[in-house]
Amino acid sequence: MFEFSIFNFAQISNEILAMIGTFLLTSVKSKSRMYGFMIFLFCNIPTVYLLIVSELWWILATLPVWCFLSIRGLINNYREVVSNKT
């Protein structure tokens, strides 16, 4: 039976945010891709909780790489959005 707990909520929110972020990253428009990277950055909150509770330290150690890639993607797509406005 499904029980409502913080762990289950973190798993569900992590998966839903990851699917939405992936969907937005496949867009042709840079603004949509930018929002996808923003969702991936926000998605790291439940991910960190899940990895700490599950004691998956080796995956947690790779999290800075994913954060860096998300920030770079966000910055690059933001620059493209701003340059397309002018």
Backbone as CSV, one residue per row, in Angstrom:
resi,resn,N_x,N_y,N_z,CA_x,CA_y,CA_z,C_x,C_y,C_z
1,MET,0.840,-1.184,0.000,0.000,0.000,0.000,0.883,1.245,0.000
2,PHE,0.440,2.229,-0.690,1.188,3.481,-0.774,0.973,4.295,0.488
3,GLU,2.048,4.692,1.089,1.944,5.563,2.254,2.548,6.916,1.914
4,PHE,1.959,7.938,2.458,2.434,9.292,2.187,3.535,9.637,3.181
5,SER,4.731,9.824,2.660,5.864,10.202,3.498,6.709,11.215,2.733
6,ILE,7.642,11.809,3.433,8.517,12.788,2.782,9.351,12.110,1.702
7,PHE,9.793,10.893,1.977,10.612,10.163,1.011,9.832,9.889,-0.273
8,ASN,8.597,9.415,-0.142,7.777,9.144,-1.329,7.449,10.428,-2.078
9,PHE,7.162,11.490,-1.337,6.891,12.774,-1.977,8.116,13.262,-2.748
10,ALA,9.298,13.089,-2.165,10.530,13.508,-2.842,10.760,12.688,-4.106
11,GLN,10.482,11.394,-4.040,10.647,10.557,-5.231,9.693,10.974,-6.344
12,ILE,8.445,11.167,-5.984,7.438,11.529,-6.989,7.743,12.898,-7.588
13,SER,8.044,13.876,-6.737,8.328,15.217,-7.255,9.602,15.222,-8.094
14,ASN,10.585,14.438,-7.703,11.823,14.356,-8.469,11.556,13.803,-9.870
15,GLU,10.786,12.750,-9.957,10.497,12.144,-11.258,9.635,13.053,-12.135
16,ILE,8.639,13.677,-11.545,7.770,14.565,-12.328,8.557,15.762,-12.848
17,LEU,9.366,16.369,-11.980,10.172,17.511,-12.417,11.185,17.099,-13.482
18,ALA,11.763,15.921,-13.343,12.729,15.452,-14.341,12.056,15.242,-15.696
19,MET,10.845,14.703,-15.695,10.133,14.506,-16.963,9.772,15.838,-17.614
20,ILE,9.304,16.781,-16.815,8.957,18.099,-17.364,10.212,18.797,-17.888
21,GLY,11.300,18.729,-17.124,12.551,19.344,-17.561,13.072,18.739,-18.851
22,THR,13.006,17.422,-18.958,13.451,16.751,-20.180,12.570,17.137,-21.361
23,PHE,11.272,17.218,-21.125,10.355,17.634,-22.185,10.698,19.037,-22.681
24,LEU,10.992,19.945,-21.755,11.322,21.317,-22.155,12.675,21.404,-22.853
25,LEU,13.614,20.540,-22.485,14.931,20.579,-23.124,14.893,20.135,-24.579
26,THR,13.867,19.413,-24.958,13.771,18.960,-26.347,13.159,20.018,-27.259
27,SER,12.833,21.165,-26.718,12.208,22.224,-27.502,13.215,22.878,-28.446
28,VAL,12.689,23.451,-29.496,13.517,24.190,-30.442,13.800,25.594,-29.916
29,LYS,12.883,26.130,-29.139,13.020,27.496,-28.632,13.968,27.538,-27.440
30,SER,14.846,28.515,-27.455,15.822,28.636,-26.376,15.166,29.020,-25.053
31,LYS,14.060,29.727,-25.110,13.374,30.108,-23.876,12.811,28.877,-23.163
32,SER,12.271,27.945,-23.921,11.764,26.706,-23.327,12.899,25.873,-22.752
33,ARG,14.015,25.811,-23.470,15.175,25.079,-22.949,15.694,25.724,-21.674
34,MET,15.659,27.051,-21.612,16.097,27.756,-20.412,15.227,27.351,-19.218
35,TYR,13.923,27.270,-19.427,13.029,26.842,-18.349,13.291,25.390,-17.955
36,GLY,13.666,24.567,-18.924,14.018,23.183,-18.614,15.220,23.100,-17.688
37,PHE,16.232,23.920,-17.950,17.398,23.939,-17.066,17.046,24.497,-15.691
38,MET,16.127,25.456,-15.645,15.690,25.979,-14.350,14.994,24.883,-13.543
39,ILE,14.197,24.083,-14.215,13.523,22.979,-13.530,14.541,21.964,-13.034
40,PHE,15.573,21.688,-13.827,16.599,20.751,-13.377,17.324,21.274,-12.141
41,LEU,17.559,22.573,-12.080,18.181,23.126,-10.874,17.252,22.991,-9.670
42,PHE,15.974,23.238,-9.880,14.995,23.093,-8.805,14.812,21.628,-8.416
43,CYS,14.976,20.745,-9.379,14.824,19.303,-9.159,15.923,18.754,-8.251
44,ASN,17.024,19.466,-8.115,18.113,18.988,-7.266,17.757,19.002,-5.783
45,ILE,16.753,19.761,-5.393,16.364,19.811,-3.981,15.863,18.447,-3.504
46,PRO,14.846,17.846,-4.162,14.455,16.509,-3.700,15.518,15.451,-3.987
47,THR,16.331,15.668,-5.010,17.381,14.702,-5.322,18.401,14.620,-4.198
48,VAL,18.815,15.760,-3.683,19.781,15.769,-2.581,19.194,15.067,-1.362
49,TYR,17.950,15.347,-1.069,17.304,14.678,0.067,17.287,13.163,-0.124
50,LEU,16.888,12.719,-1.311,16.823,11.283,-1.574,18.192,10.620,-1.465
51,LEU,19.209,11.280,-1.982,20.543,10.683,-1.955,21.119,10.639,-0.543
52,ILE,20.825,11.630,0.267,21.317,11.621,1.644,20.593,10.559,2.465
53,VAL,19.282,10.492,2.328,18.512,9.500,3.086,18.881,8.083,2.655
54,SER,19.095,7.892,1.365,19.444,6.565,0.848,20.923,6.236,1.032
55,GLU,21.685,7.213,1.471,23.130,7.075,1.667,23.851,6.667,0.381
56,LEU,23.456,7.290,-0.694,24.113,7.061,-1.987,25.136,8.176,-2.210
57,TRP,26.203,8.104,-1.463,27.194,9.176,-1.453,27.927,9.299,-2.776
58,TRP,28.124,8.204,-3.476,28.869,8.265,-4.735,28.066,8.995,-5.805
59,ILE,26.748,8.882,-5.766,25.930,9.645,-6.716,25.864,11.106,-6.275
60,LEU,25.788,11.318,-4.973,25.760,12.685,-4.451,27.040,13.435,-4.811
61,ALA,28.139,12.701,-4.908,29.414,13.330,-5.268,29.406,13.852,-6.702
62,THR,28.567,13.293,-7.565,28.489,13.763,-8.954,27.523,14.929,-9.126
63,LEU,26.784,15.260,-8.091,25.781,16.318,-8.193,26.363,17.680,-8.594
64,PRO,27.546,18.065,-8.113,28.094,19.350,-8.582,28.303,19.407,-10.093
65,VAL,28.618,18.283,-10.699,28.777,18.258,-12.158,27.440,18.560,-12.830
66,TRP,26.370,17.929,-12.354,25.045,18.164,-12.941,24.572,19.588,-12.683
67,CYS,24.878,20.118,-11.505,24.520,21.518,-11.220,25.274,22.462,-12.153
68,PHE,26.553,22.193,-12.358,27.348,23.026,-13.257,26.775,22.992,-14.674
69,LEU,26.441,21.792,-15.154,25.881,21.676,-16.505,24.539,22.393,-16.622
70,SER,23.725,22.303,-15.589,22.431,22.993,-15.618,22.610,24.504,-15.601
71,ILE,23.547,24.981,-14.807,23.794,26.426,-14.754,24.342,26.926,-16.085
72,ARG,25.271,26.175,-16.671,25.816,26.569,-17.981,24.721,26.574,-19.048
73,GLY,23.875,25.563,-19.036,22.776,25.520,-19.999,21.811,26.668,-19.801
74,LEU,21.527,26.992,-18.546,20.639,28.112,-18.241,21.241,29.420,-18.737
75,ILE,22.516,29.636,-18.468,23.179,30.873,-18.891,23.227,30.971,-20.416
76,ASN,23.608,29.891,-21.071,23.705,29.918,-22.537,22.355,30.185,-23.193
77,ASN,21.315,29.543,-22.699,19.993,29.763,-23.288,19.449,31.135,-22.936
78,TYR,19.782,31.647,-21.755,19.368,33.004,-21.395,20.015,34.022,-22.335
79,ARG,21.294,33.825,-22.605,21.981,34.731,-23.540,21.340,34.682,-24.922
80,GLU,20.942,33.497,-25.339,20.306,33.371,-26.651,18.941,34.054,-26.662
81,VAL,18.201,33.939,-25.569,16.893,34.598,-25.479,17.066,36.108,-25.531
82,VAL,18.037,36.622,-24.782,18.267,38.068,-24.747,18.744,38.571,-26.109
83,SER,19.614,37.820,-26.766,20.121,38.272,-28.068,19.045,38.209,-29.149
84,ASN,18.067,37.324,-28.999,16.987,37.244,-29.990,15.971,38.365,-29.829
85,LYS,15.923,38.985,-28.661,14.978,40.083,-28.444,15.406,41.350,-29.165
86,THR,16.706,41.520,-29.351,17.180,42.753,-29.987,17.241,42.641,-31.473
